[in-house]
Amino acid sequence: MKLERKAMYVFCADHGVAVEGVSAYPEEVTRQMVRNFAAGGAAINVLCRQYGIDAFIVDVGVKGEPEPGVIGRRIAPGTRNFLHEPAMTREQAGRAIEIGTELAAGDYDIVGTGEMGIGNTTAAAAVVAAMTGRDPAEVVGRGTGIDDARWRHKVEVVRRALELHGPDPADPLGVLAGVGGFEIGAMAGLILGAAAGRIAVVVDGFIATAGALLAAGIEPGVREGMFFAHRSAEAGHAVALEALEARPLLDLGMRLGEGTGAALAIGLIESAVRLYNEMATFDSAGVTSA
């Protein structure tokens, strides 16, 4: 048992629902953060360097010109506004999953899921509510740090979107198409692809766990190959973890995203593997037993 090759995939995309004022930050922050990832200046870059994790930034739907140094898999320049129409077509939803599955085919022992996209906590909340049947007020969180009034508005946006599209939890691809995001679909695909290749996968926070719910809905057996990095500060994360019967490795109140919790968890898992492989037993160390 070894963890010699480690990878982090940070899937990035914009969201049409962001125009509804559900985030404290404007849409252009997505592209600015992608540029920061490519330059190696974000938190996820620092942690991946620290733990020897290969970091891959993947554009699956960012508005604007492509950024150098980023893996280009853009499906469209952002999803549509799911408050008024489906976020994407079924074909686009399938393509998002395929992208993640294809990228999981690399020669790695363990992979982590990361994401970036202004508006994606709203999409994740809608996905989690649809897949679990829970009320939007139970799964919508503060995201980028919105105030009470904007939180209530965000809840109403999710509620109205679910009423409009009526997503069926028995049809995860339909849930993704109706109210999801390209990066959420790509993370679901990464989990499915990792399971097919018998590669361990570390699920990051709330948005990544929404992708994990979709992956488990498509193929329940993939649940066995998932490690859950941490319990985030987002209200819906506890709901999603409960639905997956998951116990996260860390509980630090994080809300940073990017895959940072997954990077920390990969470091923890690697430590556990090294202890298993390298630590002497009482017998081999000559320690007297009771």
N, C-alpha and C positions, 0 to 999 in steps of 0.2 A: 504494500500500500504506500503510494508516494503521491506528493503534490509538487511536481517539478515545474509544470507549465500552467500558468494561471492567466486568465484573460478577463477583462471588463469591457462590456459593450454598452456604450452610452447612446441610446437612440433619441434623436431630437426631431421635434415636429411642432408646427404651429396649430392653433385650434380656432375654428371659426367662431365658437361661442365666446371667445375672449372679447369680442366687440360688445357683449352685454354687460361689461364692467364687473366681471366676477373675480378679477385679480387686482392686486394693488399696483401691479407693474404693467407697462404697455407691451404690446406684442413684439416690438423690435428687440426686446431684451432676449428673446429666444436666440435670434441671430447673433447678438452681441456675445452671449454666453458660448455659443458654438465657436465663435472666433477665439474666445478665451481658452476653451478646451483645446483647440488646435494649437494654440501657442504654449500650452502646458502650464497655464497659470491658475487653473481652478483647483478647488479643494480635492476633487477626484484625482486630478493629475498628481498632486502632492502625495496622496495616500497610495496610489498605484506605484509611484516611484519607491516609496518607503517599503512596500511589501513585495516588490518585484513582480507586479502584475502588468501584463501588456494591456494598454488602454486603447480601445478602438472607438472613435467617434463616428456615428452613423447618421447621416441626414436622410430621414425617411419622409420629410414633409415640411422643410423650413422655407419660409418666404425669402425672396431675394436671390442674389447671385451665389453660386456654390462657393464654399470656403475651401482654400487649399489645405491639404492634409486631412481632409474628412472623407470618409467612405461615402460615395454618392449612391444612394438607393431611393431617391426622392420619388414618391408616388404621385404627389400633387403639392402645390405650395400651400399646405395647410388643409385641414378638414373644412367642411362647410359648417355653418351655424346650426347645430342640432336643435336649437329652440324652434326653428322654422322648417327644417328639412333634415333628412338623414345626414349624419356626419360624413358618410362615404357610401359608395356603392358596395354591394356584396363582393364584386370582383376586386375592388380596392382593398377590402377587408382581408380577402384571401391572399392578396399580394403582400400585405403587411406581415401576415403570418409566415408566408413563404420566405420572405427576406430574413426573418429571424432564424428560421429553420436552416436555411442555407449557410448562414454565418456560424451556426453552432457546429458545423461539420469540421472545424479546425482541429488540429492536434493538441488539445488541451486536456488537462486532468480535471479542472474546475473552472467554471465561468460565472461571472456576476452580471446582474442586470442593472442598468442605470438608465436615466432618462432626463430630458430637459424639454420643457414646452410651456410657455405661458398659457394658462387656462386648463392645464392637464389635471389639476386636482378636481375640477368640476367634471371633466370627462370620467375620471376614475370613480368619483362618487356616484355618477349615473350608472356606470358599469356595475359597481358593487351593489347598489340598490336593486338593479335589475336582476342580478344573479342570485341575490339572497332574499329578495322580497321585503327588505327592511325599508322603513320610511326614510325619505331623503333627509329629514332633520336629524336622523341618527347617524348618517354617514357623511354629510357635508361638513367640512372643517374650515379652518381659517386660512389654509393655503399659504399665501405669501404674507399673511398677517393682516387680513382685512378686519374692519371694525364690525360692530353688531349689525348695523343697518345693511352693510354690504353682505354680511353672512346671511341675513334673512332673505335678501334678494337672490343670493346664490342658491339657497334652498328652493326658492320658488322657481328659479330657472330649471333646476334639475327635476322638480315635480312636474312642471308643465311639459318638459321634454319627454318624460316617461309616459305621461298621459297621451301625448301626441303619437309616439312611436309604438307604445305597447310592447316593448321588447320581451321575448320569451326566453327564460333561463334555459330551456331545453334546446335552444338554438343559439349557442354562444357566438357564432359568426354573425348572426342577425343582431345580437346585442352590440357587438363591436361596430357593425355597420351603422346602427341607429344612433348610438350615443358615445362611441369610443374615440380613440385617437390612433394615429398611425404608429406612434411609439409604443402604445399599449399593446397593439396587435403584434408588433415586432418582438416585444418581450415575451408574449405568449408563444410565439413561434420559436424563439430561442430556447425556451423551456422544453417545448416539444422536441426540438432537434437534439438538445442535450440528452434527453431521455432516450431517444432512439440510438444515440451514440454511446450510451452508458457513461455520460459525463456528468459529474455532480454540478448542480446549479444553485447559486446563492441568490435568493430573491431579496431585493432591497426593501424599500418602504411601501407606503400606501399605493402609489401608482403602479409600482412593480407587482404588488400583491393583487391588484385588479387584473393585471395580465395573467398572473398565476391562476386566478379564479377561472378565467376564460380557458386557459390551457387544460386545467383539470376538468372543465366542463366538456371539452372536446375529447380528451383521453384521460379518464380518471387515474389510470396507472402511473401517470407522470408525477403524481403527488409524492411517491416514494423516493424520488431522486432530488427533492427540493430541500435545501436548508433555508430557513427564514432568518434574515440578518438581525432585525431589530423591530421593536414596537415603536412606531413613530408617534408624534404628538397629534396627528390627524385623527379625528373622532372615528372615521370610517375604517381605520386600519384594524382596530380591535374587532370590528364586525367581520371584516374579510378574513382575519386570522382565525376567528372562531369557526367560520364556515369551512375553512380548510383543516380544522383541528390542528393548528400549528402553534408551536411554542417557540417564539423567537429567541435567538441566542443572547441578545442585548436589549436592554430597556433604558435608554438614555434620553428620552424625550426629544429625539432629533427630528428636524424637519428640513434638512438641507437638501435632500434629494441627490441627484447626479450619480447615485450608486455608492455614495460615501459609506453608508451603513454596511453595504455588501463588501466593500473593501476591508473594513474593520473586521467583519466576520470571517472573511477569507484568511486574514492573518491569524485569527483565533483558531480556525479549523486547522490551518497548517501547523500551529503550535501543538494541537492535540495529536496530529498525525506524527509529528516528530517525537513527541513523548512516547507514543505507542511503539515507534520503531527503534528509538535510541536509548530510552531509559532502562537501566538495569533492573532486573527483578531482585527480590530479596535473595533468591537462591544464587543467581549469578554474581551478586555483590557480596555474598558471604554473610548476609545479615541473619542473625538467629531469629527464628520464628517463635511465637508463643507456644 
